[in-house]
Amino acid sequence: EVERWLARLVRKANDVPGAAAVNESRWKRLGPVTEGQRAGREALALYQSINTAESLNKAAALAEDMLAKLPAGRPATIAGWTVLDTYERRNDWAKANLAGNKLLQKSPPTTPYHLQSLHIHMADNYSRLGQRTNAVASLKKALEVPNAPDRPDLLARLITELYQTGAKPAELEPLVADYTKKYPNRNDRFTL
């Protein structure tokens, strides 16, 4: 109880790093119980709001700790997304995808939109790393998510990424034909 009040008082004194540290300490002491989760989420939000390299490092480390210790479910999913987001903000694409893979293994998003979004983030990161084959695999997974919104841009990106891998025309032709058949009025159909 004292720590909770201390965190509030430190925050009111406009000491954001201090408030984040107090909340992180509460998370470490309390662990995955409800009050500990609340403290961990507050610390993450404060570290991310500071938005310096040091605070983002602390946010990533804390979120990874939370993902590891929380049981599978919404809180673990949020922690996993925070890890991925924090590493992306630091332009650390490889670590972001390691976090994405941990998230997929432990507590993947339950809504089709968010699961598709996770695969898209991972495809973007693989592409930034020059790992086109992995980007293609992630885009295929994004397109295969059941009940996900229709995304013509993903199919177009899949074609582009596949082209970047040095795919043969026989591999590309069915995808391009499928794209032009599904989306006959899109202007970008001529660029594929």
C-alpha positions in Angstrom: 0.0 0.0 0.0 2.8 2.4 0.8 4.5 1.8 -2.5 1.3 2.6 -4.4 1.0 5.9 -2.6 4.7 6.6 -3.1 4.3 6.0 -6.8 1.4 8.4 -6.9 3.2 11.1 -4.9 6.4 10.8 -7.0 4.3 11.0 -10.2 2.5 14.1 -8.9 6.0 15.7 -8.2 6.5 15.2 -12.0 9.3 12.6 -11.4 8.2 10.2 -14.1 11.4 8.0 -14.0 11.0 7.8 -10.2 7.4 6.8 -10.5 8.2 4.2 -13.1 11.0 2.7 -10.9 8.6 2.5 -7.9 6.0 0.7 -10.0 8.6 -1.6 -11.5 9.7 -2.4 -8.0 6.1 -3.2 -7.0 5.8 -5.5 -10.0 8.9 -7.4 -9.0 7.8 -7.8 -5.4 4.2 -8.7 -6.1 4.5 -10.6 -9.4 1.5 -11.7 -11.5 -1.2 -11.0 -8.9 -3.7 -8.3 -9.9 -2.0 -5.4 -8.1 1.4 -6.5 -9.4 0.1 -6.5 -13.0 -1.4 -3.0 -12.5 2.0 -1.8 -11.2 3.8 -3.4 -14.1 1.5 -1.9 -16.7 1.9 1.5 -15.1 5.7 1.2 -15.1 5.6 0.2 -18.8 3.4 3.2 -19.7 5.7 5.6 -17.8 8.9 4.2 -19.3 7.5 4.4 -22.8 6.3 8.0 -22.2 9.8 9.1 -21.3 10.9 7.7 -24.7 14.6 7.8 -24.3 17.0 4.9 -25.2 17.4 4.1 -21.5 13.7 4.2 -20.7 12.9 2.0 -23.7 15.5 -0.5 -22.6 13.9 -0.6 -19.2 10.4 -0.9 -20.7 11.6 -3.8 -22.9 13.2 -5.6 -20.1 10.2 -5.2 -17.8 7.7 -6.3 -20.5 9.8 -9.4 -21.3 9.8 -10.2 -17.6 6.1 -9.8 -17.4 5.5 -11.9 -20.5 7.6 -14.7 -19.0 5.9 -14.6 -15.6 2.3 -13.9 -16.5 0.0 -16.9 -17.4 -1.2 -17.1 -20.9 -4.1 -14.6 -21.5 -4.8 -11.0 -22.2 -2.2 -9.5 -19.7 0.6 -11.7 -21.2 -0.5 -10.7 -24.7 -0.4 -7.0 -23.8 3.0 -7.5 -22.3 4.2 -9.3 -25.4 2.9 -6.6 -27.7 4.7 -4.0 -25.5 8.0 -5.9 -25.9 7.5 -6.0 -29.7 6.5 -2.3 -29.9 9.4 -1.2 -27.7 12.0 -3.0 -29.7 10.5 -1.6 -32.9 10.6 1.9 -31.5 14.4 1.3 -30.9 14.7 0.0 -34.5 15.8 -3.4 -33.1 14.0 -5.5 -35.6 15.6 -8.9 -34.7 14.7 -8.6 -31.0 11.2 -7.4 -32.0 10.6 -10.6 -33.9 12.1 -12.7 -31.1 9.5 -11.1 -28.9 6.8 -11.7 -31.5 7.7 -15.4 -31.7 7.5 -15.7 -27.9 4.1 -14.0 -28.0 2.9 -16.4 -30.6 4.0 -19.4 -28.6 2.8 -18.2 -25.2 -0.3 -16.1 -25.6 -1.1 -15.1 -29.2 -3.7 -12.4 -29.8 -7.2 -13.9 -29.8 -8.9 -11.5 -32.3 -8.3 -12.1 -36.0 -7.4 -8.5 -36.6 -4.7 -8.4 -33.9 -3.3 -11.8 -34.9 -3.0 -10.6 -38.5 -1.4 -7.4 -37.3 1.2 -9.3 -35.4 2.2 -11.3 -38.5 2.3 -8.0 -40.5 4.6 -6.4 -37.9 6.9 -9.5 -38.0 6.9 -9.4 -41.9 7.9 -5.7 -41.8 10.7 -6.5 -39.4 12.0 -9.4 -41.4 11.9 -7.2 -44.5 13.9 -4.5 -42.7 16.4 -7.1 -41.9 16.6 -8.2 -45.5 15.2 -11.6 -44.6 12.7 -11.7 -47.5 11.9 -15.4 -47.2 10.9 -15.0 -43.6 8.9 -11.9 -44.6 7.0 -13.9 -47.2 6.3 -16.6 -44.6 4.9 -14.0 -42.2 2.8 -12.4 -44.9 1.3 -15.8 -45.9 0.4 -16.4 -42.2 -1.2 -12.9 -42.1 -3.3 -13.7 -45.1 -4.3 -17.1 -43.7 -5.7 -15.8 -40.5 -9.4 -17.0 -40.4 -12.0 -14.2 -40.3 -9.4 -11.5 -40.7 -10.3 -8.4 -42.7 -9.7 -8.5 -46.4 -6.4 -6.8 -47.1 -5.5 -6.4 -50.8 -2.3 -4.6 -49.8 -1.0 -7.7 -48.1 -1.4 -9.8 -51.2 0.4 -7.1 -53.2 3.2 -7.0 -50.6 3.5 -10.7 -50.7 4.0 -10.6 -54.4 6.6 -7.8 -54.0 8.5 -9.7 -51.2 8.4 -12.9 -53.2 9.8 -11.1 -56.2 12.6 -9.8 -53.9 13.5 -13.4 -53.0 14.3 -14.1 -56.7 11.2 -16.1 -57.3 10.6 -17.6 -60.7 7.8 -16.2 -62.9 5.9 -19.5 -62.5 5.8 -18.8 -58.8 4.6 -15.2 -59.2 2.1 -15.7 -62.0 -0.7 -17.4 -60.0 -0.5 -14.8 -57.3 -0.6 -11.9 -59.7 -3.5 -13.6 -61.6 -5.3 -14.1 -58.2 -4.7 -10.4 -57.3 -6.1 -9.0 -60.6 -9.0 -11.4 -60.4 -9.9 -10.5 -56.8 -9.3 -6.8 -57.2 -9.9 -5.8 -60.8 -10.5 -2.1 -60.0 -7.4 -1.4 -57.9 -4.9 1.0 -59.5 -1.9 -0.9 -58.2 -2.8 -4.0 -60.2 -0.7 -2.7 -63.0 2.4 -2.4 -60.9 2.6 -6.0 -60.0 
